[in-house]
Amino acid sequence: MCNYKLTVTIGKNSEIVDGGGWVTSMTWRKSTILEAKDRAQVLALRDLLNGSKPAVDEDGYLM
């Protein structure tokens, strides 16, 4: 069995343009190695992050 490398990238463009016409953009990237024994959790996290709706907790609040 093999290990998994999970990389998450979050990017956002500013909704406000400054006086010079520049739009600010920020990107965060985090990688971690997950062991093969955690395969089910890796797949569940992948599906959560690739979902079309925002993630919510059991009460329906955004996570």
N, CA, C and O of each residue as an XYZ file, in Angstrom:
252
protein
N       0.850     -1.174      0.000
C       0.000      0.000      0.000
C       0.895      1.236      0.000
O       2.072      1.165      0.353
N       0.334      2.341     -0.391
C       1.124      3.569     -0.479
C       0.526      4.637      0.432
O      -0.609      4.526      0.896
N       1.318      5.663      0.667
C       0.838      6.819      1.418
C       0.205      7.809      0.450
O       0.430      7.736     -0.758
N      -0.572      8.715      0.973
C      -1.239      9.723      0.170
C      -0.672     11.095      0.507
O      -0.402     11.395      1.670
N      -0.496     11.920     -0.509
C      -0.117     13.309     -0.286
C      -1.348     14.147     -0.595
O      -1.846     14.144     -1.720
N      -1.826     14.852      0.399
C      -3.000     15.703      0.256
C      -2.536     17.147      0.194
O      -1.859     17.624      1.104
N      -2.898     17.845     -0.876
C      -2.556     19.257     -1.028
C      -3.849     20.040     -1.196
O      -4.665     19.737     -2.067
N      -4.023     21.044     -0.356
C      -5.206     21.900     -0.409
C      -4.751     23.296     -0.790
O      -3.827     23.838     -0.185
N      -5.397     23.881     -1.794
C      -5.097     25.244     -2.218
C      -6.369     26.067     -2.126
O      -7.405     25.690     -2.674
N      -6.286     27.197     -1.428
C      -7.418     28.104     -1.278
C      -6.997     29.443     -1.873
O      -5.964     29.995     -1.492
N      -7.781     29.962     -2.793
C      -7.464     31.243     -3.420
C      -8.657     32.173     -3.385
O      -9.807     31.736     -3.414
N      -8.369     33.456     -3.325
C      -9.431     34.462     -3.278
C      -8.937     35.749     -3.919
O      -7.836     36.209     -3.614
N      -9.731     36.333     -4.798
C      -9.454     37.654     -5.342
C     -10.237     38.682     -4.547
O     -11.385     38.446     -4.174
N      -9.618     39.815     -4.292
C     -10.284     40.887     -3.566
C     -11.451     41.415     -4.387
O     -11.387     41.475     -5.615
N     -12.506     41.792     -3.699
C     -13.665     42.365     -4.388
C     -13.536     43.876     -4.522
O     -14.404     44.526     -5.106
N     -12.452     44.440     -3.984
C     -12.237     45.886     -4.022
C     -11.009     46.174     -4.885
O      -9.949     45.587     -4.667
N     -11.143     47.055     -5.842
C     -10.032     47.461     -6.697
C      -9.454     48.750     -6.122
O     -10.190     49.693     -5.829
N      -8.116     48.787     -5.961
C      -7.495     49.987     -5.392
C      -7.434     51.111     -6.426
O      -7.839     50.927     -7.574
N      -6.932     52.265     -6.018
C      -6.898     53.447     -6.874
C      -6.114     53.273     -8.156
O      -6.414     53.942     -9.145
N      -5.122     52.402     -8.177
C      -4.321     52.170     -9.370
C      -4.907     51.117    -10.290
O      -4.317     50.802    -11.324
N      -6.058     50.567     -9.933
C      -6.703     49.567    -10.770
C      -6.220     48.147    -10.506
O      -6.498     47.242    -11.293
N      -5.497     47.944     -9.403
C      -4.987     46.618     -9.069
C      -6.013     45.826     -8.265
O      -6.700     46.376     -7.405
N      -6.109     44.547     -8.549
C      -6.939     43.635     -7.773
C      -5.998     42.742     -6.968
O      -5.068     42.155     -7.521
N      -6.237     42.642     -5.676
C      -5.392     41.834     -4.809
C      -5.877     40.384     -4.818
O      -7.078     40.117     -4.777
N      -4.941     39.473     -4.871
C      -5.251     38.049     -4.847
C      -4.381     37.382     -3.792
O      -3.203     37.712     -3.650
N      -4.966     36.438     -3.050
C      -4.220     35.690     -2.047
C      -4.456     34.201     -2.270
O      -5.556     33.776     -2.624
N      -3.407     33.423     -2.057
C      -3.506     31.972     -2.187
C      -2.763     31.321     -1.025
O      -1.651     31.719     -0.678
N      -3.393     30.323     -0.438
C      -2.773     29.527      0.618
C      -2.697     28.093      0.121
O      -3.639     27.595     -0.495
N      -1.582     27.432      0.384
C      -1.411     26.031     -0.009
C      -0.801     25.272      1.163
O       0.154     25.732      1.789
N      -1.358     24.122      1.445
C      -0.863     23.267      2.530
C      -0.853     21.830      2.034
O      -1.830     21.360      1.452
N       0.256     21.136      2.267
C       0.376     19.725      1.904
C       0.690     18.916      3.148
O       1.364     19.389      4.063
N       0.193     17.696      3.166
C       0.494     16.784      4.263
C       0.487     15.353      3.722
O      -0.215     15.050      2.757
N       1.257     14.496      4.339
C       1.310     13.087      3.958
C       0.398     12.305      4.900
O       0.500     12.426      6.121
N      -0.486     11.509      4.325
C      -1.408     10.680      5.099
C      -1.117      9.222      4.796
O      -0.844      8.865      3.649
N      -1.171      8.390      5.800
C      -0.848      6.974      5.653
C      -1.987      6.214      4.986
O      -3.144      6.631      5.026
N      -1.634      5.094      4.375
C      -2.612      4.273      3.654
C      -3.733      3.785      4.563
O      -4.854      3.586      4.096
N      -3.453      3.587      5.863
C      -4.497      3.107      6.779
C      -5.618      4.130      6.948
O      -6.704      3.784      7.414
N      -5.364      5.391      6.571
C      -6.357      6.450      6.689
C      -7.095      6.702      5.372
O      -7.659      7.779      5.177
N      -7.096      5.719      4.470
C      -7.658      5.897      3.125
C      -9.105      6.376      3.150
O      -9.466      7.285      2.402
N      -9.927      5.787      3.988
C     -11.347      6.171      4.038
C     -11.494      7.635      4.448
O     -12.332      8.349      3.899
N     -10.696      8.082      5.396
C     -10.756      9.478      5.834
C     -10.228     10.414      4.756
O     -10.747     11.516      4.579
N      -9.196      9.978      4.034
C      -8.653     10.787      2.936
C      -9.722     10.988      1.868
O      -9.925     12.104      1.389
N     -10.402      9.910      1.498
C     -11.443     10.013      0.468
C     -12.617     10.873      0.938
O     -13.165     11.648      0.154
N     -13.005     10.746      2.194
C     -14.097     11.566      2.721
C     -13.718     13.042      2.721
O     -14.543     13.893      2.389
N     -12.474     13.351      3.093
C     -12.018     14.734      3.079
C     -11.955     15.272      1.654
O     -12.342     16.413      1.404
N     -11.471     14.462      0.725
C     -11.435     14.871     -0.682
C     -12.831     15.203     -1.192
O     -13.028     16.227     -1.845
N     -13.794     14.345     -0.899
C     -15.163     14.573     -1.345
C     -15.754     15.827     -0.710
O     -16.492     16.565     -1.362
N     -15.432     16.070      0.560
C     -15.910     17.266      1.245
C     -15.341     18.525      0.598
O     -16.069     19.489      0.358
N     -14.043     18.514      0.320
C     -13.394     19.696     -0.254
C     -13.800     19.938     -1.700
O     -13.797     21.083     -2.152
N     -14.147     18.893     -2.435
C     -14.545     19.037     -3.831
C     -16.052     19.179     -4.001
O     -16.543     19.234     -5.129
N     -16.784     19.238     -2.907
C     -18.237     19.333     -2.975
C     -18.697     20.662     -3.557
O     -17.969     21.655     -3.526
N     -19.895     20.666     -4.079
C     -20.430     21.879     -4.702
C     -21.047     22.835     -3.687
O     -21.321     23.990     -4.012
N     -21.268     22.361     -2.455
C     -21.850     23.200     -1.410
C     -20.814     23.429     -0.316
O     -19.922     22.601     -0.133
N     -20.916     24.540      0.416
C     -20.006     24.758      1.543
C     -20.214     23.699      2.622
O     -21.326     23.204      2.804
N     -19.158     23.357      3.329
C     -19.229     22.361      4.392
C     -19.972     22.955      5.589
O     -19.739     24.104      5.965
N     -20.865     22.167      6.182
C     -21.613     22.592      7.362
C     -21.488     21.530      8.444
O     -21.231     20.361      8.155
N     -21.675     21.951      9.703
C     -21.636     20.993     10.805
C     -23.013     20.344     10.968
O     -23.910     20.569     10.155
N     -23.175     19.536     12.024
C     -24.436     18.802     12.211
C     -25.634     19.713     12.471
O     -26.779     19.286     12.325
N     -25.374     20.985     12.863
C     -26.465     21.947     13.087
C     -26.728     22.820     11.868
O     -27.608     23.680     11.902
N     -25.972     22.609     10.786
C     -26.180     23.389      9.576
C     -25.368     24.672      9.494
O     -25.544     25.453      8.558
N     -24.481     24.905     10.460
C     -23.650     26.118     10.447
C     -22.407     25.876      9.585
O     -21.859     24.774      9.573
N     -21.964     26.920      8.860
C     -20.779     26.816      8.038
C     -19.564     26.462      8.887
O     -19.384     26.978      9.989
N     -18.739     25.573      8.350
C     -17.517     25.184      9.068
C     -16.354     26.035      8.601
O     -15.233     25.867      9.082
